[in-house]
Amino acid sequence: MSTMDSNDHWFDVLTARRHGSDFLWIVCHDWKCRQYKYSQQRTPHMVSDDVFNEPVIQSLMAANPRLKSRIDKILTEMSHTFSLRTVRFVGYFLTKIMKSIYKNVFVDNHLVLNPSSKHFHTSLTSSLSQTLNGLAKDCPVLYVPSHRSYADFLIFSFICFTLDIPLPTIAAGIDFLALNQIASLMRSCGAFYIRRSFKHSNDNLYWHVFRAYLQTLVRGSEQPLEFFIEGTRSRSGKSLYPKTGLLSAALELYLNGQIPDLMIIPVSISYDRVLEEGLYASELLPKGRTSGKPPETPRNMMTGAKAILSQQFGSVYIRFCEPISVRQLSHSQPLRLRHTLDSRSDPNLIQTQQEMDFVMDLSKTIIKSQQINFVFSPFSFASLVFLTYLDSTEVSLPINQLVEDIESLSSLLNTKNLSFGFWQKSLIEELFESFEVHSKVVTISDDKSRVAINTSDPLISVYLQQYANQSMQLLIDFAIYLYSSGDYHRFERIKWFLCREFIYKTSEVNDSYILAQFMNQMLVTDRAHRS
C-alpha cells in the first residue's frame, strides 16, 4: 500500500494494480461481503416480482387490473440486473482507464463512528472494510456520495469491489438509457433508472412503482443503496441544494417500523481535476456563448472518452464520513411513533410539515458531512487568489506571494482537508505539481519565479471559479463575517440570503458566526507571526 502519511490511514488503491496483472486480479479476486441479517438473498428478478406484492401496488391493480402491464413495463425500464460477472468485466477496463488518467486514487481506511455505536470500539482497530461490513449486517445501508463527475459512481463501485465492501445498487437518471449498450452494462453493475424529477409529473402510477421498488430494495437490502442527494452533478464545484424524494421514500420504512434502523453513510469524493471541467465551463457561460449541455449519446460518450484518455487528472480522494444512524437522531423516535399512529389516506407517506422538515434537516446534515470531509489541492486556493486579480487582462504573480496567500487561506481549515498536508513535500512542490495537472490554465515562467493566467479566454475565469468554489464552501462563513464587519445581524441576513447557494441549517447560524470569529482571530495571529 502506498500511504500518504504514516500518521494517517490513507492508501492508494492503484498501487497494487500497477504491479500486477489486471486480468488475473479481476478474475480471481474473491469478493465476499456481509448481507443484511434479515435479507432473503433475492435475485434482481425476485426483487421486481416482490414489487407486485406491495400493498399500494396491490390496491392499484385491484382497482384497475389493466394496470399490471403498465407496471411491468415501468419495472422493466427501471430495475437493475446486477451481475458480479459484469462487474468484473467492466472493472477490468475501468482499471486500465484509471491507471492511465489518475496518478493516485486514495482512500481513507479509517471510518469514524459515533461512540454510542456498538461497533465503535472494534472500529478503532478495524479496517474500513470490516467496519462497513459490520454495519451492513445490522441494518439497511444508504451510501450517499458527493456528485461532481460521472466518474463518481464508477470509482465508488471500483473501491467497493477492491476493498471487499458491499457493492451497491445505484440510482441513475433515466436519460442514461440513451446510451444503449453502455446503459445495459451499467444496469448489470447495479444501476436502476429513474426520472430525475416527479414534482411536475402527473404520472402517479410511476411514482407509486418507483417508491415500491425502492422500498423493496431497501427493506431486503441484499445490497446497500447508493444515490446522490444533490440529484445531479454540480457544475460549479459547490454542493447543490438537496433533493429529498429518494431519501424520503427510504425513511418511510424506518418511520413505519418496517426496518429497525437505517444507516446513512455520506461519502466525500474529491478530485484534483474534474473530468468534465471543460463541459461544465461551457455550460456555465451565458446563453448565446455556448451550445449548452450535450445529450447523453454513445457518440458523445465516445468522443469525450477519447479526449479524456489523452490527459492527466491528478489524484482522487475518497473518504467515508461518519455514519448517521436514523434511530439515534433525537427527532426520529417521536416521529416514528406519531407516524404509525397517524390516521391519514396513506399512513406510510411522509407528508406532514414536521416530517418534511426532518427529511430536509437530515439532507443538509449529509451535505455538511460531505463538505467537511472534502480534500482540496493547492490549486483550489490558488484559484481563489487568482480571482482577486481578474480586472487585469493577464494575471501574473510571484510564486512566493502566491504561496504566502495559500498558506494564509489554508491555515483557516483543518489539515484533514488539505492534500498538501498529507505529503512529505513542500507546498511549492505540491503547487507546481497541481499546475502541471492544470497546464491549460496556468503558465509558469522559465525560472519558476512567476505564474500567469491568461484571462482573455472567458472559459478560464469559469475554470478558476469551479475550483475556488471547492474550498470556498468551508471559507464562506469567514467571508460573510468580513463583509458584514463582524455585525451579527448583518451576518445572519447574508447567510439567509445565500441559504440555497451555500447549504446550511438555520439552527446553525450562531455556531457559524462563532467559527468565523475564531477564523478571523487565527488569521490576525498568523499575519502577526509573519510580520
MARKOLTOR-771984 format. One record per residue (C-alpha): residue in three letters; x, y, z negated. Coordinates in Angstrom, 2 decimals. Example, Ala and Ser with C-alpha at 12.3 -4.5 7.8 and 13.67 -1.06 7.14 Angstrom:
   code      east     north        up
    ALA     12.30     -4.50     -7.80
    SER     13.67     -1.06     -7.14
//
This chain:
   code      east     north        up
    MET      0.00      0.00      0.00
    SER      1.20      3.48      0.88
    THR      0.41      5.68     -2.08
    MET      0.05      9.44     -2.06
    ASP      1.36      9.90     -5.55
    SER      2.43      7.42     -8.19
    ASN      0.20      9.21    -10.70
    ASP     -2.91      8.85     -8.58
    HIS     -4.94      5.98     -7.20
    TRP     -4.82      6.91     -3.53
    PHE     -3.63      4.47     -0.89
    ASP     -3.59      4.33      2.90
    VAL     -5.75      1.52      4.33
    LEU     -3.95      1.76      7.70
    THR     -0.55      0.82      6.27
    ALA     -1.21     -2.92      6.38
    ARG     -2.79     -2.61      9.82
    ARG      0.38     -1.03     11.21
    HIS      2.44     -4.04     10.08
    GLY      0.33     -6.99     11.16
    SER     -1.92     -8.46     13.81
    ASP     -5.25     -6.65     14.03
    PHE     -6.84     -9.66     15.73
    LEU     -5.77    -12.17     13.08
    TRP     -6.84     -9.82     10.29
    ILE    -10.27     -9.04     11.72
    VAL    -10.99    -12.72     12.42
    CYS     -9.53    -14.23      9.24
    HIS    -10.39    -11.56      6.66
    ASP    -12.65    -13.36      4.17
    TRP    -15.11    -10.56      3.43
    LYS    -17.12    -11.52      0.33
    CYS    -19.26     -9.24     -1.81
    ARG    -21.79     -9.35     -4.59
    GLN    -25.51     -9.01     -3.84
    TYR    -28.26     -7.57     -6.00
    LYS    -29.16    -10.20     -8.59
    TYR    -32.83    -10.25     -7.52
    SER    -32.07    -10.35     -3.80
    GLN    -33.76    -13.14     -1.85
    GLN    -30.90    -13.16      0.68
    ARG    -33.22    -12.39      3.57
    THR    -32.13    -12.15      7.18
    PRO    -32.85     -8.91      9.10
    HIS    -35.78    -10.66     10.80
    MET    -37.24    -11.68      7.43
    VAL    -36.96     -8.07      6.21
    SER    -39.05     -6.90      9.18
    ASP    -41.60     -9.64      8.51
    ASP    -41.90     -8.51      4.89
    VAL    -42.97     -5.05      6.05
    PHE    -46.28     -6.57      7.14
    ASN    -46.82     -7.72      3.54
    GLU    -46.55     -4.20      2.15
    PRO    -49.92     -3.11      0.63
    VAL    -50.14      0.10      2.68
    ILE    -49.47     -1.80      5.94
    GLN    -51.96     -4.50      4.95
    SER    -54.67     -1.91      4.33
    LEU    -53.95     -0.16      7.65
    MET    -54.24     -3.43      9.59
    ALA    -57.38     -4.39      7.68
    ALA    -58.99     -1.12      8.76
    ASN    -57.79     -1.49     12.36
    PRO    -56.38     -4.91     13.39
    ARG    -55.18     -3.48     16.72
    LEU    -52.50     -1.52     14.84
    LYS    -50.44     -4.69     14.39
    SER    -48.94     -4.47     17.87
    ARG    -48.05     -0.79     17.37
    ILE    -46.44     -1.56     14.02
    ASP    -44.47     -4.40     15.57
    LYS    -43.27     -2.07     18.35
    ILE    -42.15      0.56     15.82
    LEU    -40.28     -2.06     13.80
    THR    -38.57     -3.45     16.90
    GLU    -37.31      0.03     17.73
    MET    -36.37      0.84     14.13
    SER    -34.93     -2.23     12.43
    HIS    -31.30     -3.33     12.18
    THR    -29.96     -6.72     13.26
    PHE    -26.89     -6.88     11.02
    SER    -24.32     -9.48     12.05
    LEU    -20.90     -9.90     10.45
    ARG    -19.64    -11.27     13.76
    THR    -20.48     -7.96     15.47
    VAL    -18.89     -6.03     12.60
    ARG    -15.66     -7.94     13.23
    PHE    -15.88     -7.32     16.99
    VAL    -16.42     -3.56     16.60
    GLY    -13.91     -3.44     13.75
    TYR    -11.12     -4.74     15.99
    PHE    -11.46     -1.84     18.45
    LEU    -12.12      0.67     15.68
    THR     -8.85     -0.33     14.01
    LYS     -6.95      0.31     17.25
    ILE     -8.56      3.74     17.67
    MET     -7.99      4.80     14.06
    LYS     -4.31      3.85     14.19
    SER     -4.00      5.88     17.38
    ILE     -5.61      9.15     16.26
    TYR     -5.11      9.24     12.47
    LYS     -1.85      9.47     10.57
    ASN     -3.42      8.07      7.39
    VAL     -6.83      7.03      6.07
    PHE     -6.56      7.47      2.31
    VAL     -9.00      6.00     -0.21
    ASP     -9.16      6.86     -3.91
    ASN     -9.08      3.41     -5.52
    HIS    -10.40      4.67     -8.85
    LEU    -14.11      5.19     -9.49
    VAL    -15.09      7.40    -12.42
    LEU    -18.11      6.06    -14.31
    ASN    -20.36      7.64    -16.89
    PRO    -19.25      6.49    -20.39
    SER    -22.79      5.20    -21.01
    SER    -22.47      2.73    -18.12
    LYS    -21.98     -0.89    -19.15
    HIS    -19.21     -1.07    -16.54
    PHE    -17.33      1.91    -17.97
    HIS    -14.68      0.06    -19.97
    THR    -13.97     -2.53    -17.27
    SER    -13.77      0.22    -14.62
    LEU    -10.76      1.73    -16.41
    THR     -8.65     -1.24    -15.35
    SER    -10.66     -2.47    -12.34
    SER    -10.21     -1.65     -8.68
    LEU    -12.75      0.29     -6.66
    SER    -13.97     -2.94     -5.06
    GLN    -14.51     -4.71     -8.39
    THR    -16.42     -1.77     -9.87
    LEU    -18.68     -1.28     -6.83
    ASN    -19.44     -5.00     -6.62
    GLY    -20.41     -4.98    -10.29
    LEU    -22.79     -2.07     -9.73
    ALA    -24.31     -3.69     -6.63
    LYS    -25.17     -6.81     -8.62
    ASP    -27.15     -4.94    -11.28
    CYS    -29.44     -2.74     -9.18
    PRO    -30.05     -1.39     -5.66
    VAL    -27.30      0.98     -4.47
    LEU    -27.51      4.02     -2.20
    TYR    -24.30      5.27     -0.56
    VAL    -24.64      8.98      0.27
    PRO    -21.59     10.24      2.21
    SER    -20.96     13.80      3.30
    HIS    -21.55     14.29      7.02
    ARG    -19.03     16.23      9.09
    SER    -18.49     13.85     12.02
    TYR    -19.87     10.85     13.87
    ALA    -16.73      9.14     12.57
    ASP    -18.19      9.19      9.03
    PHE    -20.25      6.01      9.19
    LEU    -17.66      4.16     11.29
    ILE    -14.82      4.93      8.89
    PHE    -17.01      4.21      5.88
    SER    -18.00      0.77      7.18
    PHE    -14.34      0.08      8.01
    ILE    -13.41      0.93      4.41
    CYS    -16.14     -1.34      3.04
    PHE    -15.02     -4.27      5.19
    THR    -11.33     -3.72      4.41
    LEU    -11.77     -3.44      0.63
    ASP    -14.47     -6.13      0.24
    ILE    -17.10     -3.56     -0.71
    PRO    -20.75     -4.35      0.13
    LEU    -21.39     -3.27      3.73
    PRO    -24.44     -1.00      4.03
    THR    -27.39     -0.72      6.32
    ILE    -27.23      2.77      7.83
    ALA    -30.00      5.26      8.55
    ALA    -29.26      6.73     12.02
    GLY    -31.07      9.22     14.23
    ILE    -33.32      7.81     16.93
    ASP    -31.51      9.82     19.62
    PHE    -28.66      7.29     19.37
    LEU    -30.89      4.84     21.25
    ALA    -29.96      6.72     24.43
    LEU    -26.51      5.14     24.10
    ASN    -27.96      1.76     25.18
    GLN    -25.32     -0.97     24.61
    ILE    -23.46      1.17     22.07
    ALA    -26.72      1.59     20.15
    SER    -27.19     -2.19     20.20
    LEU    -23.71     -2.70     18.76
    MET    -24.42     -0.13     16.06
    ARG    -27.72     -1.88     15.27
    SER    -25.85     -5.15     14.81
    CYS    -23.43     -3.33     12.49
    GLY    -26.34     -2.37     10.23
    ALA    -27.77      0.81     11.79
    PHE    -31.54      1.28     11.82
    TYR    -33.02      4.10     13.86
    ILE    -35.48      6.67     12.58
    ARG    -36.86     10.00     13.68
    ARG    -34.89     12.95     12.37
    SER    -37.99     14.73     11.07
    PHE    -41.53     13.78     10.03
    LYS    -42.60     17.24      8.91
    HIS    -44.32     18.31     12.13
    SER    -45.35     14.86     13.31
    ASN    -48.98     13.79     13.46
    ASP    -47.99     10.13     13.70
    ASN    -48.93      8.98     10.19
    LEU    -48.54      5.35     11.21
    TYR    -44.84      5.86     11.99
    TRP    -44.30      7.48      8.58
    HIS    -46.00      4.58      6.79
    VAL    -43.99      1.98      8.72
    PHE    -40.73      3.84      8.10
    ARG    -41.48      4.14      4.39
    ALA    -42.47      0.47      4.11
    TYR    -39.35     -0.67      5.99
    LEU    -37.02      1.48      3.92
    GLN    -38.57      0.37      0.63
    THR    -38.42     -3.27      1.72
    LEU    -34.70     -2.83      2.40
    VAL    -34.04     -1.17     -0.97
    ARG    -36.24     -3.50     -3.02
    GLY    -34.48     -6.61     -1.70
    SER    -31.05     -4.95     -1.45
    GLU    -29.29     -7.67      0.47
    GLN    -27.05     -4.72      1.31
    PRO    -26.74     -1.18     -0.04
    LEU    -28.41      1.59      1.94
    GLU    -26.33      4.39      3.47
    PHE    -27.82      7.71      4.52
    PHE    -26.76     11.33      4.88
    ILE    -28.54     13.69      2.51
    GLU    -27.78     16.59      4.88
    GLY    -29.73     14.86      7.66
    THR    -27.28     15.78     10.41
    ARG    -23.62     16.69     10.89
    SER    -22.55     20.03      9.51
    ARG    -21.12     22.11     12.35
    SER    -19.96     24.93     10.09
    GLY    -17.87     22.99      7.56
    LYS    -20.33     23.87      4.78
    SER    -22.76     21.46      3.17
    LEU    -26.24     21.68      4.67
    TYR    -29.44     22.11      2.67
    PRO    -30.63     18.62      1.67
    LYS    -33.29     16.62      3.48
    THR    -35.23     14.74      0.81
    GLY    -37.57     12.41      2.72
    LEU    -35.44      9.29      2.66
    LEU    -34.33      9.79     -0.93
    SER    -37.96     10.32     -1.99
    ALA    -39.03      7.04     -0.41
    ALA    -36.27      5.17     -2.26
    LEU    -37.01      6.90     -5.59
    GLU    -40.67      5.86     -5.42
    LEU    -39.57      2.27     -6.05
    TYR    -37.99      3.26     -9.34
    LEU    -40.76      5.60    -10.43
    ASN    -43.46      2.98     -9.92
    GLY    -41.43      0.28    -11.69
    GLN    -40.56     -1.97     -8.75
    ILE    -36.80     -1.80     -9.44
    PRO    -35.01     -1.48    -12.82
    ASP    -32.70      1.33    -11.69
    LEU    -31.35      3.00     -8.58
    MET    -27.61      3.67     -8.37
    ILE    -26.72      6.61     -6.11
    ILE    -23.06      6.86     -5.10
    PRO    -22.09     10.13     -3.38
    VAL    -19.05      9.81     -1.12
    SER    -16.77     12.66     -0.02
    ILE    -15.14     12.22      3.39
    SER    -12.59     14.92      4.22
    TYR    -10.69     15.47      7.46
    ASP     -7.51     17.36      8.25
    ARG     -9.09     17.87     11.65
    VAL    -12.66     17.01     12.69
    LEU    -13.11     15.05     15.93
    GLU    -15.92     17.31     17.16
    GLU    -14.36     20.67     16.26
    GLY    -14.41     21.90     19.88
    LEU    -18.01     20.83     20.39
    TYR    -19.07     22.47     17.13
    ALA    -17.31     25.73     18.02
    SER    -19.10     25.83     21.38
    GLU    -22.47     25.15     19.74
    LEU    -21.94     27.90     17.17
    LEU    -21.19     30.60     19.73
    PRO    -24.09     32.97     20.54
    LYS    -26.59     31.79     23.14
    GLY    -25.55     32.55     26.68
    ARG    -21.88     31.91     25.94
    THR    -22.21     28.17     25.55
    SER    -24.17     25.28     27.04
    GLY    -25.20     24.07     23.57
    LYS    -25.17     20.53     22.25
    PRO    -24.77     17.88     24.99
    PRO    -27.19     14.94     24.84
    GLU    -26.07     11.61     23.35
    THR    -25.50      9.57     26.52
    PRO    -22.99      6.81     27.31
    ARG    -21.28      9.08     29.86
    ASN    -20.83     11.95     27.39
    MET    -19.69      9.50     24.75
    MET    -17.00      8.01     27.02
    THR    -15.85     11.47     28.18
    GLY    -15.49     12.57     24.56
    ALA    -13.70      9.36     23.59
    LYS    -11.10      9.78     26.35
    ALA    -10.36     13.33     25.22
    ILE    -10.06     12.25     21.58
    LEU     -7.70      9.32     22.19
    SER     -5.02     11.64     23.58
    GLN     -4.90     13.79     20.43
    GLN     -3.81     13.62     16.79
    PHE     -6.23     14.40     13.95
    GLY     -4.07     14.16     10.85
    SER     -5.36     12.29      7.82
    VAL     -8.74     11.32      6.37
    TYR     -9.51     11.23      2.63
    ILE    -12.37      9.14      1.18
    ARG    -13.38      9.47     -2.44
    PHE    -16.29      7.61     -4.06
    CYS    -17.83     10.05     -6.54
    GLU    -19.23      9.27     -9.98
    PRO    -22.32      7.04     -9.52
    ILE    -25.65      8.54    -10.54
    SER    -27.98      6.19    -12.40
    VAL    -31.55      7.42    -11.88
    ARG    -32.61      5.64    -15.06
    GLN    -30.12      7.67    -17.10
    LEU    -31.29     11.03    -15.75
    SER    -33.11     12.89    -18.52
    HIS    -36.20     13.74    -16.43
    SER    -36.69     10.32    -14.83
    GLN    -38.32      8.38    -17.69
    PRO    -41.27     10.77    -18.31
    LEU    -41.80     10.96    -14.55
    ARG    -41.77      7.17    -14.30
    LEU    -44.42      6.83    -16.98
    ARG    -46.57      9.63    -15.53
    HIS    -46.14      8.25    -12.00
    THR    -47.50      4.83    -12.91
    LEU    -50.41      6.20    -14.96
    ASP    -51.48      8.90    -12.49
    SER    -54.67      8.22    -10.54
    ARG    -54.25      9.53     -7.00
    SER    -55.10      8.42     -3.49
    ASP    -51.63      6.93     -3.08
    PRO    -50.11      6.38     -6.55
    ASN    -46.79      5.29     -5.04
    LEU    -46.19      8.54     -3.15
    ILE    -44.11     11.38     -4.57
    GLN    -46.33     14.42     -4.22
    THR    -46.65     16.40     -7.47
    GLN    -44.58     19.57     -7.78
    GLN    -42.69     18.16    -10.75
    GLU    -41.73     15.05     -8.81
    MET    -40.67     17.04     -5.74
    ASP    -38.59     19.35     -7.94
    PHE    -36.92     16.29     -9.45
    VAL    -36.02     14.95     -6.00
    MET    -34.65     18.31     -4.84
    ASP    -32.63     18.74     -8.03
    LEU    -31.16     15.25     -7.58
    SER    -30.36     16.02     -3.93
    LYS    -28.43     19.13     -4.94
    THR    -26.59     17.13     -7.61
    ILE    -25.48     14.70     -4.90
    ILE    -24.22     17.50     -2.66
    LYS    -22.43     19.20     -5.56
    SER    -20.71     15.92     -6.39
    GLN    -19.54     15.60     -2.79
    GLN    -18.24     19.19     -2.77
    ILE    -16.17     18.98     -5.94
    ASN    -14.51     15.81     -4.65
    PHE    -13.51     17.05     -1.18
    VAL     -9.80     17.17     -0.33
    PHE     -8.54     20.27      1.50
    SER     -5.42     20.62      3.61
    PRO     -3.34     23.83      3.60
    PHE     -4.96     24.75      6.92
    SER     -8.29     25.42      5.21
    PHE     -6.68     28.08      3.02
    ALA     -4.57     29.39      5.91
    SER     -7.80     29.87      7.88
    LEU     -9.23     31.97      5.04
    VAL     -6.15     34.17      5.17
    PHE     -6.17     34.49      8.97
    LEU     -9.84     35.52      8.99
    THR     -8.99     38.62      6.97
    TYR     -6.90     39.89      9.91
    LEU     -9.42     39.40     12.73
    ASP     -9.65     43.13     13.52
    SER     -6.38     42.92     15.44
    THR     -6.04     41.24     18.85
    GLU     -3.31     38.93     17.61
    VAL     -2.75     37.74     14.08
    SER      0.92     37.28     13.23
    LEU      2.04     36.74      9.66
    PRO      5.33     35.94      7.94
    ILE      5.30     32.35      6.73
    ASN      6.40     33.42      3.24
    GLN      3.43     35.77      2.92
    LEU      1.04     33.08      4.14
    VAL      2.42     30.56      1.65
    GLU      2.06     33.06     -1.18
    ASP     -1.59     33.72     -0.27
    ILE     -2.33     30.00     -0.01
    GLU     -0.75     29.37     -3.41
    SER     -2.93     32.09     -4.95
    LEU     -6.14     30.70     -3.45
    SER     -5.35     27.06     -4.16
    SER     -4.43     27.84     -7.77
    LEU     -8.13     28.51     -8.38
    LEU     -9.06     24.90     -7.59
    ASN     -8.44     21.56     -9.25
    THR     -5.35     19.83     -7.88
    LYS     -7.51     16.81     -7.01
    ASN     -8.99     18.96     -4.21
    LEU     -5.61     19.71     -2.61
    SER     -3.99     17.33     -0.15
    PHE     -0.67     19.10     -0.71
    GLY     -0.97     18.38     -4.43
    PHE     -0.54     14.65     -3.75
    TRP      2.65     14.60     -1.72
    GLN      6.23     14.90     -2.86
    LYS      6.70     17.72     -0.34
    SER      6.80     21.49     -0.50
    LEU      3.78     23.50      0.54
    ILE      5.74     24.88      3.52
    GLU      6.42     21.35      4.79
    GLU      2.76     20.45      4.44
    LEU      1.74     23.69      6.13
    PHE      3.94     23.05      9.17
    GLU      2.51     19.53      9.48
    SER     -1.02     20.93      9.44
    PHE     -0.01     23.46     12.12
    GLU      1.09     20.55     14.32
    VAL     -2.37     19.00     13.95
    HIS     -3.98     22.35     14.86
    SER     -1.43     23.29     17.52
    LYS     -4.01     24.70     19.94
    VAL     -4.99     27.30     17.34
    VAL     -1.61     28.17     15.85
    THR      1.70     29.27     17.37
    ILE      4.91     29.13     15.31
    SER      7.89     31.33     16.11
    ASP     11.12     29.64     17.21
    ASP     12.84     30.40     13.91
    LYS      9.73     29.24     11.99
    SER      9.52     32.53     10.14
    ARG      6.15     33.68     11.53
    VAL      2.86     32.13     12.58
    ALA      0.46     33.64     15.11
    ILE     -3.21     33.15     16.01
    ASN     -4.48     34.26     19.41
    THR     -7.93     35.72     18.71
    SER     -8.71     36.76     22.29
    ASP    -10.48     33.41     22.71
    PRO    -13.83     33.65     20.85
    LEU    -13.66     29.94     20.04
    ILE    -10.55     30.42     17.89
    SER    -12.35     32.53     15.29
    VAL    -15.08     29.87     15.10
    TYR    -12.45     27.15     14.63
    LEU    -10.95     29.11     11.77
    GLN    -14.33     29.70     10.14
    GLN    -15.12     25.97     10.25
    TYR    -12.01     25.10      8.26
    ALA    -12.19     28.15      5.99
    ASN    -15.73     27.14      5.01
    GLN    -14.47     23.83      3.66
    SER    -12.66     25.38      0.71
    MET    -14.93     28.45      0.65
    GLN    -17.67     26.26     -0.81
    LEU    -15.66     25.97     -4.02
    LEU    -14.50     29.59     -3.96
    ILE    -17.83     31.26     -3.17
    ASP    -18.73     31.96     -6.81
    PHE    -15.43     33.78     -7.27
    ALA    -16.02     35.75     -4.05
    ILE    -19.51     36.78     -5.22
    TYR    -18.11     37.74     -8.62
    LEU    -15.58     40.08     -7.00
    TYR    -18.17     41.53     -4.61
    SER    -20.57     42.21     -7.48
    SER    -17.74     43.81     -9.53
    GLY    -18.43     41.35    -12.32
    ASP    -22.02     42.56    -12.83
    TYR    -24.09     39.52    -13.84
    HIS    -27.41     40.70    -12.38
    ARG    -25.85     41.54     -9.01
    PHE    -24.08     38.17     -9.12
    GLU    -27.41     36.43     -9.77
    ARG    -29.21     38.26     -6.94
    ILE    -26.50     37.47     -4.40
    LYS    -26.46     33.82     -5.48
    TRP    -30.22     33.66     -4.94
    PHE    -29.89     35.32     -1.53
    LEU    -27.29     32.73     -0.44
    CYS    -29.05     29.73     -2.02
    ARG    -29.52     27.92      1.32
    GLU    -26.05     28.78      2.61
    PHE    -24.18     27.55     -0.46
    ILE    -26.17     24.85     -2.23
    TYR    -26.68     25.28     -5.96
    LYS    -29.27     24.75     -8.70
    THR    -30.96     27.82    -10.15
    SER    -30.25     26.44    -13.63
    GLU    -26.50     26.64    -12.97
    VAL    -26.18     30.38    -12.24
    ASN    -24.84     31.17    -15.71
    ASP    -22.27     28.37    -15.51
    SER    -21.22     29.63    -12.07
    TYR    -20.72     33.14    -13.44
    ILE    -18.58     31.89    -16.34
    LEU    -16.47     29.80    -13.93
    ALA    -15.99     32.82    -11.65
    GLN    -14.86     34.90    -14.64
    PHE    -12.33     32.21    -15.50
    MET    -11.07     32.12    -11.89
    ASN    -10.61     35.89    -11.98
    GLN     -8.55     35.63    -15.17
    MET     -6.45     32.87    -13.60
    LEU     -5.75     34.99    -10.52
    VAL     -4.80     38.02    -12.61
    THR     -2.43     35.87    -14.67
    ASP     -0.96     34.29    -11.52
    ARG     -0.27     37.70     -9.96
    ALA      1.31     38.94    -13.19
    HIS      3.69     35.99    -13.19
    ARG      4.60     36.54     -9.52
    SER      5.36     40.22    -10.06
//
